[in-house]
Amino acid sequence: MSLLRKSLAANSSIFTPSEAATVAMIHSSSHRVLLRRSSSSSLRTATSAGLFYRRGVVFSLFNNVTHYSTSSSDDFFPSSKQRSRGPVMAAKKASGGEKQEEGKYKHTVDLPKTTFGMRANALVREPEIQKLWEDNQVFKKVVDKNDGEIFVLHDGPPYANGDLHMGHALNKILKDIINRYKILQNYKVHYVPGWDCHGLPIELKVLQSMDQEARKDLTQSKLRAKAAKFAKATVKSQMASFKRYGVWGDWDRPYLTLDPEYEAAQIEVFGQMAFQGYIYRGRKPVHWSPSSRTALAEAELEYPEGHVSKSIYAIFRLASAPPTSNGLLQEFFPDLCLAIWTTTPWTVPANAAVAVNAKLQYAVIEVQSFLGDASTSSGNKKQRLGHVLKEEKQRFLIVASDLVPTLEAKWGVKLAVKKTLLGSDLENCQ
């Protein structure tokens, strides 16, 4: 009797009569292996070694333990998962979870031994390393050790109005790369991080956290107090995140724009600038959002690509001539006006001045006759400037001398030049 038959005879009691009817013998070139066709995985003892596949059934022999199970397909070879895990799982089940005996030849393999971890385990190791840096003041000690020139990287402060994003990470990590490079070059690196704790973004965050009823009783002083509290909490949160990025800096002494010392220094610098004539009162355009009721930065403006603005001509009446004109314009008052053309008509209500070129020649023109429909301007003819000038009483307009023929065609009127002058003669007109 073969060794396999002896094994079958010794373990025949593990089969039920119905199961025994499904037993078949499969012959291979060098093995006689018992195959039990069943839909459930099971283990049977056999004294052969090898791994065979047949018609979707996996049959594994490993360490004198036979394990077979049905495959998920009819392919000749099973999946890689079954092929790799089958023998191992069979061995674990056979051993009952007990630790396998160490290999006989393990002591003959000459491999280096080290206590250094084989895996980075960054989730645990990184905080440990960063705590080591902080506890031992590594940044300060490294900088103090260098005896080169002082290198100062001024940190443009982020707003203390929320959690960090990728822009913050890019900014701080690039600065950290520069600082570390300078440290390696023996510079004494001075890097003090800071936060901008004033401004509308922080106040808006505070207002968003309050309901409509609470806003009604909110005074300016209460809003500022809430904004300061919110900013300090945000600074603490952002600082922890920056440290987690691994950024080196003087985190024990950051600068905050809401600190009284910082505000006092700002006032001192402002006073010095005022005494030296650098501070003046003027006008400049500010982009305003009616929907959000806040000023907008240039980067926040979005113009629709397909939008085409309607251009307009407009006139501004002059109230008085400047002394520099030497009486050149006096005879045309009170009907003297400046004519302008713009592609942004919505800005006209907010216009505070008309710009002229000091070196350009301008002409005082008079509307003499109306040319009817000869105007080349588009739109309703009754809304054209030429028609308006005809209907109104006589007016004198100041325009660029080179544009007089073009304006005649555009407006559909006959224009007569009464006087020419330089743009410098128009400065400070009112």
Secondary structure per residue as TSV (DSSP state, phi and psi in degrees):
chain	resnum	aa	ss	phi	psi
A	1	M	-	360.0	136.0
A	2	S	-	-69.9	165.5
A	3	L	H	-61.9	-36.2
A	4	L	H	-68.8	-39.7
A	5	R	H	-64.9	-39.6
A	6	K	H	-60.8	-41.2
A	7	S	H	-64.2	-38.6
A	8	L	H	-65.7	-42.0
A	9	A	H	-65.2	-37.0
A	10	A	H	-71.4	-22.2
A	11	N	T	-120.2	22.8
A	12	S	G	-66.0	-21.2
A	13	S	G	-71.0	-13.6
A	14	I	G	-82.2	-7.1
A	15	F	S	-101.3	140.6
A	16	T	-	-83.0	162.7
A	17	P	H	-56.8	-40.3
A	18	S	H	-68.5	-33.8
A	19	E	H	-72.1	-35.5
A	20	A	H	-62.3	-28.3
A	21	A	T	-69.3	-19.8
A	22	T	T	-96.7	2.8
A	23	V	E	-75.4	135.4
A	24	A	E	-134.0	155.8
A	25	M	E	-108.6	129.6
A	26	I	E	-117.4	131.4
A	27	H	E	-101.4	136.1
A	28	S	-	-119.7	-179.6
A	29	S	S	-66.2	-28.8
A	30	S	S	-133.9	-1.5
A	31	H	-	-134.3	148.2
A	32	R	E	-115.5	111.6
A	33	V	E	-119.4	137.5
A	34	L	E	-83.2	126.4
A	35	L	E	-119.6	122.7
A	36	R	E	-106.9	116.4
A	37	R	-	-81.3	111.2
A	38	S	-	-150.5	152.3
A	39	S	S	-83.3	-9.8
A	40	S	S	-113.6	148.8
A	41	S	-	-73.0	143.5
A	42	S	E	-154.3	167.5
A	43	L	E	-115.5	136.6
A	44	R	E	-135.0	146.7
A	45	T	E	-82.8	135.9
A	46	A	-	-147.7	160.0
A	47	T	S	-114.9	46.2
A	48	S	-	-129.0	174.0
A	49	A	-	-139.3	139.2
A	50	G	E	147.8	-180.0
A	51	L	E	-141.2	118.8
A	52	F	E	-125.1	151.8
A	53	Y	E	-130.9	138.4
A	54	R	E	-153.7	115.3
A	55	R	T	50.6	49.6
A	56	G	T	81.9	2.8
A	57	V	E	-109.4	129.2
A	58	V	E	-95.7	128.9
A	59	F	E	-128.7	115.2
A	60	S	E	-118.3	139.0
A	61	L	E	-123.5	119.7
A	62	F	E	-150.6	125.0
A	63	N	T	51.7	48.8
A	64	N	T	62.7	20.2
A	65	V	E	-122.9	129.5
A	66	T	E	-101.2	127.3
A	67	H	E	-131.3	129.2
A	68	Y	E	-141.1	153.1
A	69	S	E	-154.8	162.3
A	70	T	E	-75.6	145.6
A	71	S	-	-91.8	164.1
A	72	S	S	-84.3	-4.1
A	73	S	S	-143.6	171.3
A	74	D	S	-94.4	10.1
A	75	D	S	-65.6	156.2
A	76	F	S	-65.4	-38.8
A	77	F	S	-103.3	139.7
A	78	P	-	-77.5	178.4
A	79	S	-	-67.9	161.9
A	80	S	H	-63.5	-32.6
A	81	K	H	-64.0	-44.2
A	82	Q	H	-68.6	-39.1
A	83	R	H	-66.1	-36.0
A	84	S	H	-86.8	-31.8
A	85	R	H	-97.7	-19.9
A	86	G	H	-54.3	-56.7
A	87	P	H	-61.4	-39.0
A	88	V	H	-65.8	-44.1
A	89	M	H	-65.1	-36.4
A	90	A	H	-63.6	-41.6
A	91	A	H	-65.0	-39.7
A	92	K	H	-64.6	-41.8
A	93	K	H	-67.7	-38.4
A	94	A	H	-66.5	-33.7
A	95	S	H	-85.1	-5.4
A	96	G	T	66.7	27.4
A	97	G	T	84.3	-0.8
A	98	E	-	-76.7	150.4
A	99	K	-	-67.0	132.0
A	100	Q	-	-72.6	153.2
A	101	E	-	-65.3	136.1
A	102	E	-	-63.0	150.6
A	103	G	-	-60.1	148.4
A	104	K	T	-66.6	-29.9
A	105	Y	T	-105.6	13.4
A	106	K	G	-61.6	-37.5
A	107	H	G	-71.5	-14.8
A	108	T	G	-87.4	-10.8
A	109	V	-	-88.9	117.5
A	110	D	-	-91.7	87.8
A	111	L	-	-111.2	145.2
A	112	P	-	-66.4	145.9
A	113	K	-	-113.2	136.1
A	114	T	-	-148.6	152.2
A	115	T	-	-91.4	-2.9
A	116	F	S	-69.0	131.2
A	117	G	-	-61.4	140.1
A	118	M	S	-80.1	-13.0
A	119	R	S	-122.7	148.8
A	120	A	-	-66.2	-42.1
A	121	N	-	49.4	49.3
A	122	A	H	-60.3	-30.4
A	123	L	H	-60.8	-30.0
A	124	V	H	-99.0	-41.6
A	125	R	H	-71.6	-40.0
A	126	E	H	-59.9	-49.3
A	127	P	H	-59.8	-34.2
A	128	E	H	-65.0	-43.7
A	129	I	H	-65.6	-42.9
A	130	Q	H	-66.6	-34.6
A	131	K	H	-67.1	-36.7
A	132	L	H	-62.3	-42.7
A	133	W	H	-59.2	-45.5
A	134	E	H	-70.1	-44.2
A	135	D	H	-65.5	-35.2
A	136	N	T	-98.8	5.1
A	137	Q	T	48.6	52.8
A	138	V	H	-61.6	-43.6
A	139	F	H	-59.9	-46.7
A	140	K	H	-63.9	-42.5
A	141	K	H	-67.1	-39.2
A	142	V	H	-65.5	-42.4
A	143	V	H	-67.0	-42.9
A	144	D	H	-63.5	-29.9
A	145	K	H	-70.6	-33.2
A	146	N	-	-70.6	143.2
A	147	D	-	-120.8	21.3
A	148	G	S	-86.6	-162.9
A	149	E	-	-71.2	161.3
A	150	I	E	-80.4	131.8
A	151	F	E	-118.7	118.6
A	152	V	E	-111.6	123.7
A	153	L	-	-108.3	108.6
A	154	H	-	-75.1	123.2
A	155	D	-	-90.7	110.4
A	156	G	-	-65.1	117.4
A	157	P	-	-73.1	139.5
A	158	P	-	-78.5	159.6
A	159	Y	B	-72.3	136.9
A	160	A	S	-90.2	64.5
A	161	N	S	-129.3	19.8
A	162	G	S	160.9	-174.1
A	163	D	-	-71.3	161.2
A	164	L	-	-75.0	157.9
A	165	H	-	-134.6	-173.5
A	166	M	H	-63.4	-29.9
A	167	G	H	-63.5	-41.6
A	168	H	H	-62.4	-44.6
A	169	A	H	-60.8	-46.4
A	170	L	H	-60.9	-44.7
A	171	N	H	-61.1	-53.1
A	172	K	H	-71.7	-37.1
A	173	I	H	-68.6	-39.7
A	174	L	H	-63.6	-40.6
A	175	K	H	-64.2	-39.0
A	176	D	H	-65.7	-37.1
A	177	I	H	-61.9	-43.7
A	178	I	H	-63.2	-45.2
A	179	N	H	-61.9	-44.9
A	180	R	H	-66.0	-36.2
A	181	Y	H	-63.5	-41.9
A	182	K	H	-68.3	-34.1
A	183	I	H	-62.2	-42.3
A	184	L	H	-65.0	-22.8
A	185	Q	T	-90.5	12.4
A	186	N	T	74.5	22.1
A	187	Y	-	-83.2	151.7
A	188	K	E	-88.0	98.9
A	189	V	E	-82.0	128.7
A	190	H	E	-116.4	106.9
A	191	Y	-	-132.1	108.6
A	192	V	-	-112.6	110.5
A	193	P	-	-71.2	154.8
A	194	G	E	-147.2	171.8
A	195	W	E	-138.7	139.7
A	196	D	B	-89.1	111.2
A	197	C	-	-106.2	11.0
A	198	H	-	-118.7	161.5
A	199	G	S	120.4	168.6
A	200	L	H	-64.6	-38.4
A	201	P	H	-55.5	-39.3
A	202	I	H	-70.6	-41.9
A	203	E	H	-63.6	-38.0
A	204	L	H	-64.5	-37.9
A	205	K	H	-61.4	-41.2
A	206	V	H	-65.2	-44.0
A	207	L	H	-64.6	-35.2
A	208	Q	H	-66.1	-26.3
A	209	S	T	-84.2	-2.7
A	210	M	S	-112.3	148.2
A	211	D	-	-81.9	170.6
A	212	Q	H	-62.5	-35.6
A	213	E	H	-67.8	-39.8
A	214	A	H	-69.6	-27.7
A	215	R	H	-70.2	-26.0
A	216	K	H	-63.1	-37.5
A	217	D	T	-94.7	12.9
A	218	L	-	-87.2	114.3
A	219	T	-	-89.0	171.0
A	220	Q	H	-62.8	-41.6
A	221	S	H	-66.3	-39.1
A	222	K	H	-66.7	-39.5
A	223	L	H	-63.3	-41.8
A	224	R	H	-65.8	-39.0
A	225	A	H	-64.6	-42.6
A	226	K	H	-66.3	-38.6
A	227	A	H	-65.3	-39.4
A	228	A	H	-64.9	-42.0
A	229	K	H	-63.5	-43.1
A	230	F	H	-64.5	-42.0
A	231	A	H	-63.7	-42.2
A	232	K	H	-64.2	-40.1
A	233	A	H	-65.6	-38.4
A	234	T	H	-68.8	-38.4
A	235	V	H	-58.8	-44.3
A	236	K	H	-61.6	-42.8
A	237	S	H	-67.5	-44.9
A	238	Q	H	-67.6	-36.4
A	239	M	H	-62.0	-42.5
A	240	A	H	-61.6	-38.0
A	241	S	H	-69.0	-41.5
A	242	F	H	-62.7	-40.5
A	243	K	H	-63.0	-38.0
A	244	R	H	-66.1	-27.2
A	245	Y	T	-67.9	-15.6
A	246	G	T	88.5	18.9
A	247	V	-	-79.4	130.9
A	248	W	-	-88.9	140.0
A	249	G	S	-179.4	175.5
A	250	D	-	-85.4	73.7
A	251	W	T	-71.0	-17.2
A	252	D	T	-78.0	-17.5
A	253	R	S	-134.8	59.1
A	254	P	-	-74.1	161.1
A	255	Y	E	-104.1	134.3
A	256	L	E	-120.4	132.4
A	257	T	T	-68.8	-11.6
A	258	L	T	-92.3	-4.6
A	259	D	S	-65.9	137.5
A	260	P	H	-56.7	-37.2
A	261	E	H	-63.0	-40.7
A	262	Y	H	-68.0	-42.3
A	263	E	H	-63.7	-38.9
A	264	A	H	-64.8	-40.2
A	265	A	H	-65.1	-36.8
A	266	Q	H	-62.1	-45.3
A	267	I	H	-63.3	-37.8
A	268	E	H	-64.4	-45.2
A	269	V	H	-65.3	-40.2
A	270	F	H	-61.1	-41.9
A	271	G	H	-62.2	-42.0
A	272	Q	H	-62.3	-39.9
A	273	M	H	-66.2	-38.1
A	274	A	H	-66.9	-42.0
A	275	F	H	-64.7	-28.4
A	276	Q	T	-91.6	5.3
A	277	G	T	83.1	16.9
A	278	Y	-	-89.5	-9.0
A	279	I	-	-107.5	127.6
A	280	Y	-	-147.3	161.4
A	281	R	-	-97.4	129.4
A	282	G	-	-148.6	-167.8
A	283	R	-	-126.6	144.4
A	284	K	-	-152.5	151.0
A	285	P	-	-70.2	140.1
A	286	V	-	-125.6	124.8
A	287	H	E	-75.9	128.3
A	288	W	E	-123.3	135.7
A	289	S	E	-102.3	111.7
A	290	P	T	-65.1	-32.0
A	291	S	T	-71.1	-44.4
A	292	S	T	-94.8	-5.3
A	293	R	T	53.8	51.7
A	294	T	E	-151.3	156.7
A	295	A	E	-73.6	149.7
A	296	L	E	-117.9	143.7
A	297	A	-	-80.0	163.8
A	298	E	G	-59.4	-36.3
A	299	A	G	-70.1	-18.0
A	300	E	G	-87.1	-6.7
A	301	L	-	-81.2	135.7
A	302	E	-	-129.6	120.6
A	303	Y	-	-103.8	128.2
A	304	P	-	-64.2	132.5
A	305	E	T	-62.5	-37.8
A	306	G	T	-85.1	-0.3
A	307	H	-	-78.5	133.6
A	308	V	-	-118.7	118.1
A	309	S	-	-80.3	147.3
A	310	K	-	-84.0	128.9
A	311	S	-	-86.9	153.4
A	312	I	E	-138.1	155.7
A	313	Y	E	-103.0	141.8
A	314	A	E	-143.5	157.2
A	315	I	E	-125.7	143.5
A	316	F	E	-121.5	123.3
A	317	R	E	-74.5	136.9
A	318	L	-	-89.9	134.7
A	319	A	-	-91.5	-33.6
A	320	S	-	-156.4	155.9
A	321	A	-	-96.0	148.8
A	322	P	-	-75.5	157.7
A	323	P	G	-61.4	-26.3
A	324	T	G	-69.5	-15.5
A	325	S	G	-77.7	-12.5
A	326	N	T	55.2	38.4
A	327	G	T	77.0	9.5
A	328	L	S	-64.5	-28.8
A	329	L	S	-106.6	-2.8
A	330	Q	G	-60.7	-35.8
A	331	E	G	-69.0	-16.7
A	332	F	G	-94.9	-5.7
A	333	F	T	-78.3	148.1
A	334	P	T	-96.3	14.8
A	335	D	S	-102.2	22.2
A	336	L	E	-90.1	132.1
A	337	C	E	-135.5	156.5
A	338	L	E	-100.4	130.3
A	339	A	E	-99.6	136.4
A	340	I	E	-131.3	161.0
A	341	W	E	-132.4	133.9
A	342	T	E	-143.9	149.4
A	343	T	S	-99.9	2.9
A	344	T	-	-124.4	71.2
A	345	P	G	-62.6	-23.3
A	346	W	G	-68.7	-12.9
A	347	T	G	-89.0	-10.6
A	348	V	G	-59.1	-43.2
A	349	P	G	-59.1	-24.7
A	350	A	G	-98.4	0.1
A	351	N	-	-64.8	136.7
A	352	A	-	-114.4	-13.2
A	353	A	-	-159.2	161.6
A	354	V	-	-115.4	131.0
A	355	A	-	-90.8	140.6
A	356	V	-	-129.5	156.8
A	357	N	-	-94.0	120.5
A	358	A	T	-60.9	-27.8
A	359	K	T	-98.8	-2.9
A	360	L	S	-89.0	148.3
A	361	Q	E	-90.6	131.1
A	362	Y	E	-116.2	159.2
A	363	A	E	-129.2	142.0
A	364	V	E	-92.9	117.4
A	365	I	E	-115.3	156.7
A	366	E	E	-125.5	137.7
A	367	V	E	-79.5	117.5
A	368	Q	E	-100.1	-39.3
A	369	S	E	-152.2	156.7
A	370	F	E	-100.6	129.3
A	371	L	-	-93.8	13.7
A	372	G	G	68.5	-126.6
A	373	D	G	-89.4	15.7
A	374	A	G	-75.1	-5.4
A	375	S	-	-65.0	139.6
A	376	T	-	-93.4	1.5
A	377	S	-	-73.7	147.1
A	378	S	-	-85.7	167.8
A	379	G	S	98.2	-179.2
A	380	N	-	-65.4	128.0
A	381	K	G	-64.3	-26.6
A	382	K	G	-74.8	-13.7
A	383	Q	G	-99.2	-2.7
A	384	R	S	-73.4	150.4
A	385	L	H	-62.3	-35.6
A	386	G	H	-60.7	-41.5
A	387	H	H	-67.0	-40.6
A	388	V	H	-62.9	-42.2
A	389	L	H	-64.8	-34.3
A	390	K	H	-69.7	-41.3
A	391	E	H	-72.5	-34.0
A	392	E	S	-79.7	172.1
A	393	K	-	-72.1	169.3
A	394	Q	-	-58.2	134.0
A	395	R	-	-134.1	150.5
A	396	F	E	-110.3	134.2
A	397	L	E	-118.2	145.4
A	398	I	E	-104.4	120.7
A	399	V	E	-137.6	170.1
A	400	A	E	-68.6	134.2
A	401	S	G	-58.7	-39.1
A	402	D	G	-68.6	-16.6
A	403	L	G	-96.7	0.9
A	404	V	H	-59.6	-49.1
A	405	P	H	-61.2	-38.7
A	406	T	H	-65.4	-40.2
A	407	L	H	-68.7	-33.9
A	408	E	H	-59.2	-43.5
A	409	A	H	-70.6	-39.1
A	410	K	H	-69.1	-43.3
A	411	W	H	-87.0	-19.6
A	412	G	T	73.2	36.4
A	413	V	E	-135.0	159.2
A	414	K	E	-93.9	123.5
A	415	L	E	-111.1	137.3
A	416	A	E	-116.6	128.8
A	417	V	E	-80.5	120.5
A	418	K	E	-95.5	-34.0
A	419	K	E	-163.7	150.4
A	420	T	E	-119.5	152.1
A	421	L	E	-159.7	164.7
A	422	L	E	-85.3	158.7
A	423	G	G	-61.9	-29.4
A	424	S	G	-64.0	-24.9
A	425	D	G	-74.5	-13.1
A	426	L	G	-98.7	-5.0
A	427	E	T	-62.3	138.1
A	428	N	T	70.5	20.4
A	429	C	-	-66.8	152.4
A	430	Q	-	-125.8	360.0
